[in-house]
Amino acid sequence: MTEPQTARPSPGHALVTGGAGFIGSHLIDGLLADGWAVTNVDNFDPYYAESTKRLNIAAHLDHPNYRLLQVDLRDAAALHGALDQPHAAAHAGAYSVIVHLAAKAGVRNSLLDPLGYQMSNVIGTQNLLTYAHNHKIRQFIFASSSSVYGDCPRLPWSETDLDLLPINPYASTKLAGEQLGYVYSRTFGLRFIGLRFFTVYGERQRPDLAIHKFSRLMLAGKPIPVYGDGSSERDFTYWDEIVSGIRAAMAYSASDYEIFNLGNNRTIGLLDTIRKLEEVLDVKARIDWQDWQPGEMRRTWANIDKTQRLLGYQVKTDFDTGLRRFAVWLQERLRLESRKTA
Ligand SMILES: NC(=O)c1ccc[n+]([C@@H]2O[C@H](COP(=O)([O-])OP(=O)(O)OC[C@H]3O[C@@H](n4cnc5c(N)ncnc54)[C@H](O)[C@@H]3O)[C@@H](O)[C@H]2O)c1
């Protein structure tokens, strides 16, 4: 077996977009701990509460190696102007890598606002690639999604599957991002690594995602909406595996364009997920059965052979453990929220 080509680079200056969000804030925790200088570009998109994102980054704000640029990726002039300003940290220097996580996320909402998704996810990505090219920033990591597979018939999905058939506007913007990355790699010499995340969960999870949304409703004694017959399945991935995959991709140098699945290679049914939530939250769920939603995927399932081989990726956290950690975090977050409103 070939050894993964991912020796950890010495800390440099990472430009992270979407660093106030769920995954980005966890990534930045680790980068700062390891001595990186970090510039976080985030516009606090109103898809979910700004106060939640402010809590995610509270511990970063006073760190001398951290700066927050509150700019919108859609505005090329504002973005490029802000990025041109030097970071105050003495050793920061030029950006050594871009980790592009910012996006309008959420499948269902993309059906209501397809243009908004195109603007943030495609035009925003284009604006960032232009900046990377103009400033010769060599390494560009892109948060793609399992949703690009859409109706792809072979399971578990593999990066060699080329019949990608997205079925919602969000997914099509992620596929467009991967394709733009190919252009910049093939034609302009950028190293572009697209990472297809499979339903990420754990502490700080976005409030629109099923585990978080259901948990809040269950704890409030309210019914949870289940679409269709409840037979859908997800390949859930704990956030720490995603962050490890991003860190490995930041160090990857064996080729100039790659796509990797970051998943778990194990699916869990929706009704089983609800049962497990009942256990960790110690509360019974009441189900509000609803019609199947257009644009939703029935099943997601990752083949992770390539990611294991080339990035040294390993799944370390089983679903029950990850869910328990999420439940502990949520109880604490609810206590914090109730103190604020009291
Ligand atoms: N969480 C998942 O299960 C999952 C699965 C697949 C892919 N992804 C992708 O991973 C990335 C991170 O996801 P997340 O769950 O942390 O989402 P998140 O919404 O918590 O974080 C995204 C961040 O991007 C920012 N943002 C949005 N539009 C912006 C714009 N125009 N300019 C600047 N900032 C902007 C938001 O304010 C937010 O803080 C996203 O690209 C998402 O599509 C996530």
PDBQT file of the ligand as one rigid body, heavy atoms in Angstrom, charges set to zero:
ROOT
HETATM    1  N1  LIG A 401     -22.703  20.028   7.820  1.00  0.00    +0.000 N 
HETATM    2  C1  LIG A 401     -22.853  19.092   6.887  1.00  0.00    +0.000 C 
HETATM    3  O1  LIG A 401     -23.451  18.034   7.119  1.00  0.00    +0.000 OA
HETATM    4  C2  LIG A 401     -22.268  19.297   5.506  1.00  0.00    +0.000 A 
HETATM    5  C3  LIG A 401     -22.392  18.235   4.569  1.00  0.00    +0.000 A 
HETATM    6  C4  LIG A 401     -21.858  18.440   3.291  1.00  0.00    +0.000 A 
HETATM    7  C5  LIG A 401     -21.218  19.612   2.969  1.00  0.00    +0.000 A 
HETATM    8  N2  LIG A 401     -21.136  20.618   3.892  1.00  0.00    +0.000 N 
HETATM    9  C6  LIG A 401     -20.465  21.856   3.512  1.00  0.00    +0.000 C 
HETATM   10  O2  LIG A 401     -19.483  22.170   4.494  1.00  0.00    +0.000 OA
HETATM   11  C7  LIG A 401     -19.373  23.593   4.629  1.00  0.00    +0.000 C 
HETATM   12  C8  LIG A 401     -19.547  23.989   6.087  1.00  0.00    +0.000 C 
HETATM   13  O3  LIG A 401     -20.825  23.530   6.523  1.00  0.00    +0.000 OA
HETATM   14  P1  LIG A 401     -21.397  23.845   7.965  1.00  0.00    +0.000 P 
HETATM   15  O4  LIG A 401     -22.355  22.773   8.296  1.00  0.00    +0.000 OA
HETATM   16  O5  LIG A 401     -20.299  24.193   8.879  1.00  0.00    +0.000 OA
HETATM   17  O6  LIG A 401     -22.257  25.150   7.616  1.00  0.00    +0.000 OA
HETATM   18  P2  LIG A 401     -22.452  26.524   8.416  1.00  0.00    +0.000 P 
HETATM   19  O7  LIG A 401     -23.636  27.172   7.807  1.00  0.00    +0.000 OA
HETATM   20  O8  LIG A 401     -22.446  26.284   9.875  1.00  0.00    +0.000 OA
HETATM   21  O9  LIG A 401     -21.137  27.335   8.024  1.00  0.00    +0.000 OA
HETATM   22  C9  LIG A 401     -21.030  28.013   6.785  1.00  0.00    +0.000 C 
HETATM   23  C10 LIG A 401     -20.587  29.422   7.075  1.00  0.00    +0.000 C 
HETATM   24  O10 LIG A 401     -20.460  30.117   5.811  1.00  0.00    +0.000 OA
HETATM   25  C11 LIG A 401     -20.882  31.461   6.009  1.00  0.00    +0.000 C 
HETATM   26  N3  LIG A 401     -21.299  32.014   4.717  1.00  0.00    +0.000 N 
HETATM   27  C12 LIG A 401     -22.382  31.665   3.984  1.00  0.00    +0.000 A 
HETATM   28  N4  LIG A 401     -22.470  32.426   2.878  1.00  0.00    +0.000 NA
HETATM   29  C13 LIG A 401     -21.413  33.288   2.907  1.00  0.00    +0.000 A 
HETATM   30  C14 LIG A 401     -20.970  34.324   2.058  1.00  0.00    +0.000 A 
HETATM   31  N5  LIG A 401     -21.647  34.666   0.947  1.00  0.00    +0.000 N 
HETATM   32  N6  LIG A 401     -19.853  35.021   2.399  1.00  0.00    +0.000 NA
HETATM   33  C15 LIG A 401     -19.159  34.706   3.541  1.00  0.00    +0.000 A 
HETATM   34  N7  LIG A 401     -19.549  33.728   4.387  1.00  0.00    +0.000 NA
HETATM   35  C16 LIG A 401     -20.653  33.021   4.075  1.00  0.00    +0.000 A 
HETATM   36  C17 LIG A 401     -22.019  31.358   7.014  1.00  0.00    +0.000 C 
HETATM   37  O11 LIG A 401     -22.242  32.575   7.719  1.00  0.00    +0.000 OA
HETATM   38  C18 LIG A 401     -21.560  30.219   7.920  1.00  0.00    +0.000 C 
HETATM   39  O12 LIG A 401     -20.938  30.700   9.104  1.00  0.00    +0.000 OA
HETATM   40  C19 LIG A 401     -20.423  24.184   3.693  1.00  0.00    +0.000 C 
HETATM   41  O13 LIG A 401     -19.788  24.502   2.461  1.00  0.00    +0.000 OA
HETATM   42  C20 LIG A 401     -21.400  23.055   3.487  1.00  0.00    +0.000 C 
HETATM   43  O14 LIG A 401     -22.071  23.169   2.246  1.00  0.00    +0.000 OA
HETATM   44  C21 LIG A 401     -21.646  20.487   5.153  1.00  0.00    +0.000 A 
ENDROOT
TORSDOF 0
